[in-house]
Structures are given as C-alpha cells and as structure tokens.
Amino acid sequence: MAIEIRPAIQFEDVGTVLGPKRPDATVCWCLSYRIPSKQNVQLRGTERAALMRELVGQDPPPGVLAYDGGEVVGWAGVHPRSDTNFARNRKIPHVDELDVWSVWCIRVRPGHRGEGIAHHLLRGAVDFARSYGAPAIEGYPVDNQGSHIDLTMAYVGTQKLFEQAGFTKAADTDSVINGFHRVLMRLDLR
C-alpha cells in the first residue's frame, strides 16, 4: 500500500470522506471546530456542503486527504489555530503566543481502518502545516491509556498516535470526549 497525502482541493473527494449518503442530511463536514459555534448550529443540510466547497477553494485549503492509488481513503482537518474555535476555546489552553496550526480531525473511511492511514494523515498534516510556514502544530487527542474509543469519537486521535508522530504533551486540558480527557500535543516545526 502506497498512501499519498495531498491538500484537500478536490471537493468531491472531501465529500467522499466527510459527506452524507443523502445530500440533504446534516452532518459535521468537519466544520464544528472550524467555524463559530452559532454558525455551526445554524447551517443545515446542503448549506454545510456549500461552505466546505468554499473552504476547499481557499488557500490554504481546510485539510489534507489520503489516497490509496486513485481512491480517497482519509481526511485530516488542519489549519491555522487562529481560524478555528481553538483560538477561543476556554477548555484548551494556549501554551504561548506562536501562530500555531491545529489538527483536530483524523478520519479514515470504513474498509480502510487498521491499515495505518491515520499515521499517514497526521504526518501529512504536519508536512502541510510546515509547507505554509507554521512554527508549530498542535493536536487535542484523548488520553485513553489504551482503552477502546467509540469510533464516532475517535476522530480526535489518541495521545499515542500523536506521540508516534513526534508530538509531545504540552498541557492538560479541561476538555473531555466520550469520557476521556483530551491533552494538548505539540510539535515544533522550526
């Protein structure tokens, strides 16, 4: 398997990973941390897809995609923290004033899980942030200490996944997902 990571500039491929089976269904589209909470709650159905289409057309795009051959198999949401809810989140601290990037979602399509694609996506997110001059990149995974995580909530990643990519724990947070505390993991890119 030769996984290739590319910037998320093909809306159809983003839709394959993040979109609903029914176009009018309201699903996350990886917008919940990317846009203000009020806007996130108000956007319904196809409005969410339209906003993601707009973000895909911006520079930098909203994330990276993993491809196995020509098939899109995964997504990682990664962008400057200042453009995300993490810029204002009271439960996740800022460790300094650097203009860091955040990676907040890692999603692998069913049928491709357990193949190490999440590791490729995280490395690809790091390379993507580095290519835009990010001084550091942060993630906010759960500290599950090896316990099983519900797949619905696994999108934030685990502390172990981030450690294996060279990140170190920079801070505890007050954020909890699915009963697990989240930690702030960071990788210096300078």
Residue pairs with C-beta under 8 A, 6 or more apart in sequence:
1 68
1 115
2 68
2 69
3 66
3 67
3 68
3 73
3 116
3 117
3 120
4 66
4 67
5 64
5 65
5 66
5 67
5 120
5 121
5 123
5 124
5 127
5 128
6 64
6 65
6 67
7 60
7 61
7 63
7 64
7 65
7 128
8 14
8 56
8 61
8 62
8 63
8 64
8 65
8 75
9 56
9 57
9 61
10 56
10 65
10 72
11 52
11 53
11 56
11 57
13 65
13 72
14 52
14 56
14 62
14 63
14 65
14 75
15 49
15 52
16 72
16 109
17 65
17 72
17 73
17 74
17 75
17 107
17 109
18 27
18 28
18 29
18 30
18 52
18 75
18 107
19 27
19 29
19 49
20 26
20 27
23 45
23 46
23 49
24 45
24 46
25 45
26 43
26 44
26 45
26 48
27 48
28 48
29 48
29 49
29 51
29 52
30 52
30 62
30 63
30 75
30 77
30 105
30 107
31 40
31 43
31 48
31 51
31 52
32 40
32 85
33 77
33 84
33 85
33 86
33 102
33 104
33 105
34 55
34 62
34 77
34 79
34 83
34 84
34 85
35 43
35 51
35 85
36 85
37 85
43 51
52 62
55 61
55 62
56 62
60 79
60 80
60 128
60 132
62 77
62 78
62 79
63 75
63 76
63 77
63 78
63 79
63 105
63 125
63 128
64 75
64 76
64 78
64 121
64 124
64 125
64 128
65 72
65 74
65 75
66 72
66 73
66 74
66 75
66 76
66 108
66 117
66 120
66 121
66 124
67 73
68 112
68 117
72 109
73 108
73 109
73 112
73 117
74 106
74 107
74 108
74 109
74 112
74 117
74 118
74 120
74 121
75 105
75 106
75 107
75 121
76 103
76 105
76 106
76 107
76 121
76 122
76 124
76 125
77 103
77 104
77 105
78 101
78 102
78 103
78 104
78 125
78 128
78 129
78 137
79 101
79 102
80 99
80 100
80 101
80 102
80 132
80 134
81 87
81 99
81 100
81 101
81 102
81 138
82 99
84 102
84 104
86 92
86 102
86 104
86 138
86 140
89 175
90 174
91 173
91 174
91 175
92 140
92 173
92 174
92 175
92 182
92 184
93 171
93 173
93 184
95 170
95 171
95 184
95 186
98 135
98 136
99 134
99 135
100 134
100 135
100 136
100 137
100 138
100 186
101 129
101 132
101 134
101 136
101 137
101 138
102 137
102 138
102 139
102 140
103 122
103 125
103 126
103 129
103 137
103 138
103 139
103 157
104 139
104 140
104 156
105 155
105 156
106 118
106 121
106 122
106 125
106 155
106 156
106 157
106 161
107 155
108 115
108 117
108 118
108 121
118 157
118 161
119 161
119 164
119 165
122 139
122 157
122 161
122 162
122 165
123 165
125 137
126 137
126 165
126 166
126 187
126 189
129 137
129 189
130 137
130 189
134 189
135 188
135 189
135 190
136 186
136 187
136 188
136 189
136 190
137 167
137 186
137 187
137 189
138 170
138 184
138 185
138 186
138 187
139 156
139 157
139 162
139 167
139 184
139 185
139 186
140 156
140 173
140 175
140 182
140 183
140 184
140 185
141 156
141 157
141 158
141 159
141 161
141 162
141 182
141 183
141 185
142 149
142 153
142 156
142 157
142 158
142 159
142 177
142 178
142 180
142 181
142 182
142 183
143 158
143 159
143 180
143 181
143 182
143 183
144 158
144 159
144 180
146 160
147 180
149 158
149 178
149 180
150 178
152 178
153 177
153 178
156 177
156 182
159 169
159 183
159 185
162 185
163 185
165 187
166 187
167 185
167 186
167 187
168 185
168 186
168 187
169 183
169 184
169 185
169 186
170 184
170 185
170 186
171 183
171 184
172 181
172 183
172 184
173 181
173 182
173 183
173 184
175 181
175 182
176 182
